[in-house]
Structure formats: structure tokens, C-alpha cells
Amino acid sequence: MKIAILGATSQIAKDLIISFHEKTDYSCFLFSRNTSKVHENFNNEHNNIKYENLLFDSFSTKDKYDLIINFVSIVNPNFAEMNESVIFEVAEKYDNIALNYLKEHPQTKYIFLSSGAVYGDSFDKPIDKSTLAKFDINSLKSKDWYSLSKLYLEAKHRSMQHFSIIDVRVFNYFSSSQDLTENYLIIDIVNSLLNKEVLITSSDNIIRDYITPPDFFNLVQKVITFGQLNVAFDCYTKAPVNKLELLAILEREFSLRYNIKDSIGKHDVGKLKLNYFSKNKSAEAIGYFPEYSSIDGVLNELNILFASKV
């Protein structure tokens, strides 16, 4: 199988590429805007992956691919606020690259990396099959641009039922090779453990469902092998985990030290996403059954991470 991966520098793309290399005989072609970063990711003491490393300009409808996976996205919120229209332009530009390819090669399958953000920003309850996307259309804000760009592309994909297009919605993801400069609860936890510092966190007992590289690979493999599809799937594990449970387990397993305060600013956004996970398990229809729960996946990835620091 020949796979074109658009946006090969993304975190999830990096982990999936490693999984493809270790577990399959696929031929992957890695497209990005920064081939130096791709080379750095896959040609070092930890990885020695010899997939084709190409600039986006090299992508052509003259080449034959069985599958395209599109990871391209702008997710830096500060960048999005400063360049409000760019988030739409970038998303549609690279989506159109894939769709134009399908017009020439209609048998090729296309996986688009979407997000739980397509549902809007109200997560008082977890997502299920009946959940409707909610946006204040008369008062849109910069935080809505990313969500709306994903929703728009998903709607466009559903209108193209003659093509095999699968949108995979990621809610929460964690990997042993995660970028530790990002601003998420799980990253703050990791940095506190690595730096032997006390984690300061809010009292909001948010619930998250952290899919990790093995189960993400598992889901993608089911999509690849199932046949013709035009649908969106939510990512999920065996079970989500709430923050207080996660902290208690990490205190026991890794001696995490933490201090809970009523409000600490940067985590207040968690109040808007108290239940940022999905109970929609429609991917069972294609044979996806996760191997890990959130906590098991996190513990596994943390063990890999800390082993690499020894």
C-alpha cells in the first residue's frame, strides 16, 4: 500500500508514521513545508525511517496512492487570533489538494484529521450520537475559527458520497514524544514530574479521554482495511478519566506532587470543556475496539517517556 501523508511534521502524524514503520510494510510518502524537521524526526538515534521526505509542491496527481492522510492544521490559538482568515485558507488549501487528487483517482481513500472541536465549545455533557454542534452564529469569536474550519470541511466531505472520505475526530491525545511546550493539563503534569516541581491546578474535575499512539494506529488500520466509507468517527478509548482520579493515580505511580486551588487562570478554560470526550462508539461498526483505557494509555506512554530519560 502506498500512503501520502500531508502534514508529516504534526505530533499525531509523527507517531502514526513510526507505527506504520514498525508494524506494516506500507510505503509512505511524507509531505510537509519543512523537510528538515521531518528528517530530524525520523533519521536519528531513536528512529531510522527511510520514507520519502518531500515538499508539498512535489505532490502530484500523476503519482499513484492508495490512501491520503491529511494532518495539516493551524492549532496555535495565538497564531489563529492574529491571522483569523489564514486558519480557513490553510485548512481548505490542503483539503483541496486531497480532493482534487480523488477526482483523478476516485478509488483512493482519504482520511482527514478532524477534531472534537466540531461540536463547538459547550461540553457540559459528553458527546454522544445525538449531540448537535452549537455555535453562537451572531457573535462568533476567534476561538470559533478552528472549530468552524473543521466543521465546514466535514460538511463538504459528507456531500461527496461518491468518494471514500473518513473524518477522524481527535478529542484528547497523549504520546511519549509529545511537545512539552504546549499548554494542556497532561503536559503540565509531565513537566512537573520531569522537573520535580509541585503541579498547581484548578479544582475543576474535568474529564478527558486520552487516546494514545497504539489505539490511534488501531483505529486508522480499521479504516484502511474496511473498504468504501464516507463518514466521521469520534476517537475514544475503553474509558475516560477525570482529573482528580488521574492526579491520584500519578501520585501513587510516579510520586506526583500537586496542589489544587479554586482558580488559577490558565486552566479556567477547562470550565468550558468539563466533559471533552465522546461516548459515540460508531467506529465499532468497522471493528475498532480500543486496547487501552485513558489511564492505562497515559501510564504506558509515561513509562516510555521516563525510560528514555534514564
Secondary structure in CASP SS format (residue, H / E / C, confidence):
PFRMAT SS
TARGET T0000
AUTHOR 0000-0000-0000
METHOD secondary structure of the structure
MODEL  1
M C 1.00
K E 1.00
I E 1.00
A E 1.00
I E 1.00
L E 1.00
G C 1.00
A C 1.00
T C 1.00
S C 1.00
Q H 1.00
I H 1.00
A H 1.00
K H 1.00
D H 1.00
L H 1.00
I H 1.00
I H 1.00
S H 1.00
F H 1.00
H H 1.00
E H 1.00
K H 1.00
T C 1.00
D C 1.00
Y C 1.00
S E 1.00
C E 1.00
F E 1.00
L E 1.00
F E 1.00
S E 1.00
R C 1.00
N C 1.00
T H 1.00
S H 1.00
K H 1.00
V H 1.00
H H 1.00
E H 1.00
N H 1.00
F H 1.00
N E 1.00
N C 1.00
E C 1.00
H C 1.00
N C 1.00
N E 1.00
I C 1.00
K C 1.00
Y C 1.00
E E 1.00
N E 1.00
L E 1.00
L E 1.00
F H 1.00
D H 1.00
S H 1.00
F C 1.00
S C 1.00
T C 1.00
K C 1.00
D C 1.00
K C 1.00
Y C 1.00
D C 1.00
L E 1.00
I E 1.00
I E 1.00
N E 1.00
F C 1.00
V C 1.00
S C 1.00
I C 1.00
V C 1.00
N C 1.00
P H 1.00
N H 1.00
F H 1.00
A H 1.00
E H 1.00
M H 1.00
N C 1.00
E C 1.00
S C 1.00
V H 1.00
I H 1.00
F H 1.00
E H 1.00
V H 1.00
A H 1.00
E H 1.00
K H 1.00
Y H 1.00
D H 1.00
N H 1.00
I H 1.00
A H 1.00
L H 1.00
N H 1.00
Y H 1.00
L H 1.00
K H 1.00
E H 1.00
H C 1.00
P C 1.00
Q C 1.00
T C 1.00
K E 1.00
Y E 1.00
I E 1.00
F E 1.00
L E 1.00
S E 1.00
S E 1.00
G H 1.00
A H 1.00
V H 1.00
Y H 1.00
G E 1.00
D C 1.00
S C 1.00
F C 1.00
D C 1.00
K C 1.00
P C 1.00
I E 1.00
D C 1.00
K C 1.00
S C 1.00
T C 1.00
L C 1.00
A C 1.00
K E 1.00
F C 1.00
D C 1.00
I C 1.00
N C 1.00
S C 1.00
L C 1.00
K C 1.00
S C 1.00
K C 1.00
D H 1.00
W H 1.00
Y H 1.00
S H 1.00
L H 1.00
S H 1.00
K H 1.00
L H 1.00
Y H 1.00
L H 1.00
E H 1.00
A H 1.00
K H 1.00
H H 1.00
R H 1.00
S C 1.00
M C 1.00
Q C 1.00
H C 1.00
F C 1.00
S E 1.00
I E 1.00
I E 1.00
D E 1.00
V E 1.00
R E 1.00
V E 1.00
F C 1.00
N E 1.00
Y E 1.00
F C 1.00
S C 1.00
S C 1.00
S C 1.00
Q C 1.00
D C 1.00
L C 1.00
T C 1.00
E C 1.00
N C 1.00
Y C 1.00
L H 1.00
I H 1.00
I H 1.00
D H 1.00
I H 1.00
V H 1.00
N H 1.00
S H 1.00
L H 1.00
L H 1.00
N H 1.00
K C 1.00
E C 1.00
V C 1.00
L E 1.00
I E 1.00
T E 1.00
S E 1.00
S C 1.00
D C 1.00
N C 1.00
I C 1.00
I E 1.00
R E 1.00
D C 1.00
Y E 1.00
I E 1.00
T C 1.00
P H 1.00
P H 1.00
D H 1.00
F H 1.00
F H 1.00
N H 1.00
L H 1.00
V H 1.00
Q H 1.00
K H 1.00
V H 1.00
I H 1.00
T H 1.00
F H 1.00
G C 1.00
Q C 1.00
L C 1.00
N E 1.00
V E 1.00
A E 1.00
F E 1.00
D E 1.00
C C 1.00
Y C 1.00
T C 1.00
K C 1.00
A C 1.00
P C 1.00
V E 1.00
N E 1.00
K H 1.00
L H 1.00
E H 1.00
L H 1.00
L H 1.00
A H 1.00
I H 1.00
L H 1.00
E H 1.00
R H 1.00
E H 1.00
F H 1.00
S C 1.00
L C 1.00
R C 1.00
Y E 1.00
N E 1.00
I E 1.00
K E 1.00
D C 1.00
S C 1.00
I C 1.00
G C 1.00
K C 1.00
H C 1.00
D H 1.00
V H 1.00
G H 1.00
K H 1.00
L H 1.00
K H 1.00
L C 1.00
N E 1.00
Y E 1.00
F C 1.00
S E 1.00
K C 1.00
N C 1.00
K C 1.00
S H 1.00
A H 1.00
E H 1.00
A H 1.00
I H 1.00
G C 1.00
Y C 1.00
F C 1.00
P C 1.00
E C 1.00
Y C 1.00
S C 1.00
S H 1.00
I H 1.00
D H 1.00
G H 1.00
V H 1.00
L H 1.00
N H 1.00
E H 1.00
L H 1.00
N H 1.00
I H 1.00
L H 1.00
F H 1.00
A H 1.00
S H 1.00
K H 1.00
V C 1.00
END
